[in-house]
């Protein structure tokens, strides 16, 4: 997503309509964010319905197609479509990846792996500026800048095919034997039973809260807001985002 700042300079040169219309430039940039909003919302439902693994695979497909569409775009409106597709993929992946990592990784390194995910996201944004620099003198400039994003999406898709589903999601879907089989690959044999009991307890509490509060959106928001840990995380996230905007 960070690559668009450099690519837009060359898009304006190729498409005079983009150079003349500020609103068109703003649309090209902002459509990825709009797509991400809907992608995150849709991703929540898709995660619960079909699982974390399939959600990440779908996000990779959307990101890959979006990058290719932008790279071959014959007109500005095609770039916008590509940006929306990329945004949908980003939105789904941004909420699914940390969830999958936290549910499918050993407890002793779970925090480190989730933090690494965030670190690699910011590292990828930094890398996007280097990609801009690398293609500034290449024929096709912005097409390469936007199209190269399809490579990590394709690599992740291929690697995800070899990874298992989240054991927590499987347990919630009443696929307890499959959940146990995956936990046996993650934990030593003597820890598997404890992890199964922890899953059972956690999901029973979740279901009890659901029955008490209801299944509506506002009920879920109320439940999340009543959780002190969630509120603290929200405050921390808002503080970091505000600070980021103040420093540019």
Secondary structure, 3 states (H helix, E strand, C coil): CCCHHHHHHHHHHHCHHHHHCHHHHHHHHHHHHHHHHHHHHHHHHHHHHHCHHHHHHHHHHHHHHHHHHHHCCCCHHHHHHHHHHHHHHHHHHHHHHHHHHHHHCCHHHHHHHHHHHHHHHHHHHHHHHHHHHHCCCCCCHHHHHHHCHHHHHHHHHHHHCCCCCCHHHHHHCCCHHHHHHHHHHHCCHHHHHHHHHHHHHHHHHHHHHHHHHCCCHHHHHHHHHCCHHHHHHHHHHHHHHHHHHHCC
